[in-house]
């Protein structure tokens, strides 16, 4: 499944959890870094509008489907992929880091949330070494000198894997920059994954996720912020469906 915007083509190249974990294991063992993005409809909206975001996405090594609409579009294209949400990757990747003795860095949200998330990660992924916790200030710019210093700090910590919880497009842009400056580190953009672990945000119950209604749960939890976002997402669905149909093999 792929999405094309001008000269940029973004392909969902990791079809499921096992494929992704296998590839990340291979890269950790080989001393090879990566940038992992979790594409969803909100990202598709931003990709249409933001040239720098498109450029950053084109430099992601691994892309998974984070949202049922992406899964549905892949089925329309007859190139099906499974649902792999960023939030559901945090603990499996932390356990993988523990198994490979790879230091883990946490970047994003607040100092208090990072401390709470770190405690939960270490409870659920015994042996995971969290070697850096960095909460950038408001207005953090992934293209700034401060961002370069942050990447150097992650490298100096000995981290081999880094969770970026900065929200799109900042996290993907920082990951793309990290691929150039510290290519031995794996960057996973996980959105609100650390805030969910810290308890700062409440995730939809499992039964809501099973019926593919997590978007509605989230929208009702913060309607002022999310209703406009989901309206923009709904508006692009028809054209994305047409584009998916054109991809049929």
Secondary structure by P-SEA (a helix, b strand, c coil): cccccccbbbbcccccaaaaaaaaaaaaaacccbbbbbbcaaaaaaaaccaaaaaaaaaccbbbbccaaaaaaaaaacccccccccccaaaaaaaaaaaacbbbbbbcccaaaaaaaaaaaaaacccccccbbbbbccccccccaaaaaaaaaaaaacccbbbbccccaaaaaaaaaaaaacccbbbbbccaaaaaaacccccccaaaaaacaaaaaaaaacccccaaaaaaaaaaaaaaaaaaaaacc
